[in-house]
């Protein structure tokens, strides 16, 4: 009976498909082409609506465009469902889009029948007055993404441009920084409604996308909720590496581009195979959002007696600091940063942020190797499979550098910035500064009062940074480890460099040394230029500022806003170069020609030392 009913349904559907087949392609093509200008107009309308104080007649036009776009996409979804050869499979494949359509229909009916907008009412209860507005931004961006994918399926533009993966990486960051600056420049992004200057908007955007955390404005008092929301969005994109989004979209839109962009992911995240790179990207999103969500929940219950005006503020502050900590960004919504008296001595809060920073700085491949069910099942099934070398370097580096940094900071600052605290708080504060120095940028003490010897030690730790493939900056622990073990092997007269019972290829050693030299040279050049433009601020403080910018740390002795425009421009360039990596930048700016190396020159004796 059941099979007979299914057979009847299939026959009816086949009859319908044959009747509508001739009109399917023109109808779907018309909808897709119409959706492009309509979506662009809707997004521009949203930007104008949220970024500028519009007159009533302008708001009316924006409302008409947005409602028209929503209506169009509901019709588009229904038409595509109707023309689908397998409607039930279509519903399954587009379930998220279907849920959005269902919400829109229910919201329209609720408003027209009962006069109630669902998210607006919910936002009022939670103290998030802009909840419905920002949901609409998400909806429009969501559909614009689908339009971009449809265009990409018929486009061969990227291969024609012959853009190399490193150049695409650099371009994506620059583009995101410029777009972010444009968003932050809009008047409604500030509480005063006057907007940021172009310099302030650009510096803040560069700092957010590069997940650095240096500021020339007080974001807690200057930016409005909308501005802080944009800042949060930029931190998330910059931290997860914007190219991860772009690569996924490119591969989905045009499978022919797959291998090229998979190779970029392989380089960025250190995956052992091209297919593994795609799987790793899924893990990156899954683990990132899971850890950020978990950290936000823990932070929500750890603010202690700190007074928030609304429940919505408590939620937003929890989410913002969780994202900022995991992405090692160092942005805080408090004027004093984490040095606020109610926060610096809040033990649960400090511990949660510390471990969120550590997780974000371990690297996505390390997180995958440590926490993924596949890796754990493989090790359990095959006992001879161990953690890979990257994971071991990241874990051992964290276990060595964090306690070592805390010990050194505690010894040097025991009677200075740690004075007046009990022993427990002194040790906790020293631990937190050690964690945050490796590119997180939060601080529970005033770094303007830190002694010179401590600043020099912190510069070393900032230079080392976090693990490869992570949200952290610096030259990375793997680079420092390879340079160190190579030097030790040379001193001991060994011909091979071995680490964790593995032989390190010469190519990797050369790459590590190149990254080390490029980074050191870039930092020295930045310090020299800062000494020319702002030498009156002192060499030590300028050096600390430059290393903090290049290594995307975000710690400051308080001179960022005092720098000249030239000095702040130098910091912006340092943040960009430090984020994309000096080696990647070098590959992006130079064309690598294939050369024949089937010959060798005679060996030369060169005196060293």
N, C-alpha and C positions, 0 to 999 in steps of 0.2 A: 504493500500500500504506500509506504513511504517512498520507495524507489519510483513507483508509478507517478506520484505527485511531483517528485523532482523532475522526472522526464517530461511531464506536461509543462512545468514552469520553464524548463530549458527550451522546449519547442516554441513556446510563446515568445521567450526572449529572443530566440534566433529569428523568428518572424519579424519582430520589432526592429532588430538590428539591421536586417536586410532592407527594411523600408526607410530607415533613417540614415543609412550608410552614406548616400550621396551628399547629404547636407551636413554631415558630421565635421569634416575637415574645414569647410568654410566657416562654420559657426564657431568652432573652437579657436581657429586662427583669429577671427574677428575679436573674440573675447580677450585673447591673450594680447593682441596688439593694442586694444583699447585700454587694457589695464595698465600699460606702461605710463602713458602721459597722465592718466587719472591718479595713479599711485604717487607719481612725482609731485603732482599738484597738491595731493593730500598731505604729503610729508612736508612740503614747503609751507602749506597752510598751518600745519601743526607747529612748525618752527616759529612762524610769525606769531601764532597765537600764544605760545609759551615764552617766546623770547622778547616780545614787545608789548607795550600797553596799547592795545588797539581801541579804536572808537567802536561804538555800538554797531554802526552799519558794516564796518570791517569784520567784526565778530560774527555778524549775521552771514556774510559771505563764507567765512571759514566754516561755520556750522553747516551751511548748505553743501559745501564741497565734501566735508567729512561724512555727513549723512548720505550724500549721493554715492560716495565711494563704498560705504558699508552696504548700501542697497545693491550696488553693482556686483560686489563680491558674493553676496548671498545668491543673486541670480546666476552668477558665473558658476558657483558651486553646484547649484541645482541642475543647470544645463549640462555640466560635465558629468554629473551623476546620471542624468538621463541618457547621454550618449555613450556611456561606458558599456562595453560588451559584457562586463561582469560587475553589476552594481554593488553586490555584497563585498566583492574584493576591493572595489573602489572605496567603499566606506571603511574597510579595514586599513587600507594603505594611507588614507587621508584622515585618520581618526582624530588627530590633533586639530587639523583644519576644520573638521566636522564639529568638534566640541566648541571651537570659536564661533562657527556659524550658529550653532544651537544657542550659545549664550547671547549672541546678538539678537536673534529672533525673540528669545524669551525676554530680553531687556526691552526691546521695542514694544512688545505686547504689554509688559509690566508698566512701562511709562505711559502708553496710550490708554490703558484701561484703568490703572490704579494711580497713575501720576508718580510712580516710584522708579528711580534709576538704581539698579541693584548695587553696583560698586560705589556709587556716590553715597548711598545710604550706609553701606558697610564702612566706607572710609570715614564717615562722620562718627560712627561708633568707635573706631580705632584711633581717631585723631589724625587720620591721613586724608586731609581734605582733597589732595591732588591724586588720590588713588585711581579714580575713574579716568582722569586725564592722562596719566602716565600709562594706564592700561591701553588706552587708545593709541598712544605713541607706539607701544609694543605691537599692537594689532597691525598698524600701518607698516611698520618695519618688517613684520612677519610676511605680509603679502608682497611687499616690495622685493623681499628676498626671493619669493617664488617667481616673480616676474624676471628677476635677474637670472635665475636658473633657466627659465624658458628661453631667454635671449641667448644664454651661454650654449644651449644645445644646438643652436643654429649658427654659432659664431666660431670663427677661427682666427680671431683678432690677436690673441696672445702669441701663437706661433709665428704669425706674420711680423709681430713686433720684435721677435727674437730676444725677449728679455730673459736674462739669466736668472736662475733662482736666487742667488745672493742679491742681485740688483732689485729683484722683486721684493725681497725681504726689507731692504733699506727703503725702497719706495713706499711700501705699505706703512711703515712706521712714520715716515715723513708726512704722508697723506693723512694718516690718523691724527697726527699732531696738529696739522693745519686745520682739519675739520673740527677737532676739539677746541682749538683756539677760537674758531669762528662761533662755536656754540657758547663758549664761556664769555665771549665778547658781548653777547646780546644783553640789553639793559635789565631784563627781568631775571637774569642769573645772579644779580646782586640784591641785597636787602634794600639798598638805597634807591634802586631803580635807575641809577645813572650808568651802570655798566662798568666793566673793567677797561683800562687802556689796552691798546693792542699789545704792548710789551707785557703787561701783567697777564693778559689772557694767554699769550703764546708761552710765556715762561711756565705758567701753571699747567698748561696742556702738555708741554714737553716733559715736565717733571712727573705728571700723572702717567702718561703713556710709557715713559721709561721706568716707571715704578721706582722713582727716586725719593721724592718727598720733600725736596727743598722748596721753600716758599719765599716770595717777596711780598705776599699779602697774608693777612690772618684769615684763613678760609672760614673759621668758625664764626667770625663777626661780619665778614664782608659778603660771603656767598649766601644766597637765598637757598631754600630747600631745593629748588630746581637746579641751581648751580651745583649744589652738593651731589645731587642725583647724577648730573652729567659727569662730575668728577669721579664718582663711583664707577660709572660705565666705562670711562677711559682707563681707570686703573685695572678693571677686569679684562678689557681687551688687550691692554699692554702687557699685563701679567701672564695671561694665557698664551701670549704671542699671537698677535693679530694674523700672522701668516697661517696659523693653524686654521682659522676660520676661512681665510681666502683659499687655502689649498683644498679644503674639503669642498667648498663651493665649486672650485674649478674642476675637480675630479668628478663631482656629481653632474656638473653641467656638460662636461665634454670628456668622456672616457679616454679619448686619444691623448689627452694631456697627462694622463695618470702617472706614467713612469717618471716624467720630468719633475712633477711636484712631489711625488712620493720620495724621490731622491733628496729633495729639499727637506722634507720632514725627517728623513733618515739622518741628514747632517745636523739638523737642529736638535733632535731629541736623542740621537745616539742609538737608534734601533738597529738591530743586527740584520734586518732584512727589509725589503721594500714593503712586502705585505704586512710585516710586523709593524711598520710605521703607521699604517692606516688603523690597525687594531689598537696601537698605542694612543692614537688621537682620541679614540672612543674612551679609552681608559683615562686620558687626561681630563676630559670633560666630566666623566663620571666621578672620579676621585676628587677633582677640584671642587665641584659643587657639593659633594658629600661633606668634605672637610670644612668648607666654608659654612655650610648649613649647620653642621654640628657645632662649630665654634660660635656661630651667631646665637644658637640656643643656649650654650653654656654662658656666653657673655650676658645674655638677657637676664639670667638669674644671678649674675655675679657683680652687678653694679653697686650692690650694698645700699647705703643710705643716700647715694647720689640722687638728687631730686630732678626728675624730668617733668616738663610741663604737661605732656600727654603720653599715653601709652604708645602712640605712633612714633613719638620721638625716641622712646626706649628701644622700640623695634628697629628703627632706622639706624640709630647709633650702634646697635649690636651688629647689624648686617654690615654697616660701613667699616667698622673696625675689624670684623672678621675677614672681610675681603682684603682690606688694606694689609692686615697681618699676614695672611696666607700668601699674598702676592708680593710680600716684602716691600711694600710701598712706603710705609712710614707716615702716611697722612693721618692726622687726627682731627676730630671735630672740636677739640678743646684748645683754647688759646695757648695754654702752657704745655700742650701735648700730654703725654703720660706723666709729666712731672706735676700735674695737678694734685694738690694734697690729698684729695679724696680718692685718687687713683693710685698714686705711687705707693701707698701703704696698704692697698687692697690686695692681699696675698692671692686669693683665688683668681682675681682679674689678671694680675701680672703673670701668674703661672699659665693660665689659659692662652694669653697672647704669646707668651714665650714659646710654648710648644706648637702653636699654630705657625709661628715664624719658622721654627725648626723644620716642620713638615713641608712648608712651602719651599724651603731652601735645600731640601734633600734632592730634589730633581724628580721629574715624572717617571723616568725609567727606574729609578731607585724605588719609588713608591709602588710602581707596578711589580717590581721584583719582590718587594717585601709584603705587599698587602693583597695582590690580586689572587683570586681563587684558583686561576689556571696555574700560576707559578707555584702556589702552595701545593696544589694537587700533584703537579709534576715532581716536586721534590719529595713528596710523601710516597708517591708510587715508585720513584727511582731515587733511592738514597744517595747515589753517586752524583746527582745533580746538585750543585751548590749555588750560592749567591754569585752573580757575576762580578767581575773585577770592579766595574763602575760602582756597583752597590757597596762593595766592601770599602772602597776609597771614601765614598760619601759618608758611610756610617762611622768608620774609624776617624775621619776628619772631624765629624761632629763630636764624637766622644772625646777627642783629644783637645780640639781648639776651644770648645765652649768652657770646660773646666779650667784650662790653662789661661784663657782670657779673663775669666772671673777671678782666678787667683792673682794674676798680675794687677788687674784693676783694683782689687781689694787691698793689696799691699801698698800700691802707690797712692790710693785715695782714701785710705782708712781714716786719716785725720784731716781730710779736706772735704770733698763733696759728700763723703759718707759720715761725716761727723754729726753727732746729735742723734743718731739712730741706735737702736739696740742691736746686739750682735746678729740676731736673726734677720732683721731688716737690712743690715749692712751686707750680709751674704746674699740675700735675695736680690738686692739692688745691683751688686757686682755681677751676679749671674745674669740678670736681665741686660745689663750693658754689654756683656760678652756676647749674648745671643743677638742683640739688635745691631751690634757693630758690624756683623757679617751681612750687611746690606739691608737690614730691616728699617732702620731709621727712626724707630721710636726711642724715646728717652725718658727716664724717670728722674734725671738729675739735670742741672743746668750745665751744658757742655762749655759755656763761656767761662765757667769757673774751674774747669779741669786743668791740671798742671801740664806743663810742656812735656815732661817725660811720658806722661800718660797719653797725650795726643800722638806722640811719635809711635808708641806701641799700637794704638788704635789704628793709625794709618796702615801699619803692616797687616793687621787683621782685616781691615776694609779692602786692602789690595788683594788679599787671598780670596775673600768672598765666600760664596756658597758653592753648591754642587752644579755640575754640568746639566743642562737640560731643565733647569729649575727657574723659578721666578727671581732668583737672587742674581747679583752682579759680581763684580770682581773678576779676576783672571780665572776663577773657579778652582776648587780644591784638587780636581784631577790634574789640571795644568801645573799647579804648584807641586803636587806629588811627583809627577813625571820629571819635572825639572830637578827636583831634589834627589830622587833615586838615580837619575842619570848622572848627576854630579858625584854622588857617593860611589857609583859604579866606576866612574872615571878615576876617582881618587884611589880606589882599591885595585885598579888595574884590570877590571873585568871587561871582557869583550862584549858580553851580552848584559842587557838590563832586564832583571827578573823581578816580578812583583806578584805575591800570592800564588807562587808556583806557576806563573805564566810568564812568557817572554814578551816583552814590549817591543813591537816593531819600530825600526829606525824612523819610519815615516811619522809615526805618532810622536816620537821624541822630538823630531824636527818641528812638527806643528806646535807642540807645547812650548818649545823654546821661541818660536816665532811669535806666538801669542803673548808670551812673557815680555819679549823685547818690544813688540808693538805697543803693548799696554804701558810699560814703563816709559817708553819714549813719548807717547801721547800725553801721559801725566806730567812729565817733566816739561814738555812744551807748554802745556796749559798753565803750570805754575809760573813759568818764565813770562808768559803773556800777562797773567794776572799781576805779577810783580811790576810790570810796565804800566798797566792801566790803574792798579789800585795798591801800589807799593806801600802807601802810608798805613795800611791796615795790618801790616806785619807779615813776614814770610811764613811763619809757622801756621797762622790762622788761614792764610791763603792756600798753603799746601794742604791743610786739612779739608778745606772747602773743595778744592779741585779733586782730590782723591775721592771724597764723598760723592761728588757729582759724576765722575767718570765710572766709579764702581757702583753707581746707582744705589748709594746707601741712604742719603738724605739727612745724616747728622750734620749739625752746624754749630759753630761757636757764636752764632747770632749776627754774622756779617753779611748774609745773603742780600738783604734789602739795602745794605749800605754800599754795595758794589756799584760802580758806574754802569751805564748801559753797555759799554764795551765788555766790562767784566762779567755781567750777567749773560751777555751773548756767548762769551767763552764757555760759561758753565752750561748753557743750553747745548752747544755743540759737543761738549764733553759728555753730557747725559745721552745724547743721541748715539755718539760713537761707542760709548760704553755699553749701551743697551744692545745694539746690533752686533757688537763685537768687532774688534779691530781687524781680525783676519777676514771675517765676512765682508767688511767694508773694503778691504784691500782687493778681495776677489771681485767685488761688485764694480770697483772703479777701474779694473784692469782686465784686458782680454787675455785669456790663457790660450796661447797657440800651441798646437802639438809640435813638438820638436823631436828630432831623432837623437837618441842617446846610445846608439850602437857603437860608440867609440869611447875611449878613455884617454885622458892626458896622463903624462908621467906624474907620479906622486912627488909632492914638494914637501920639504922640511921647513916648517915655520915655527919660530920660537914663540912659546906661549908662557906668559908670566915673567 
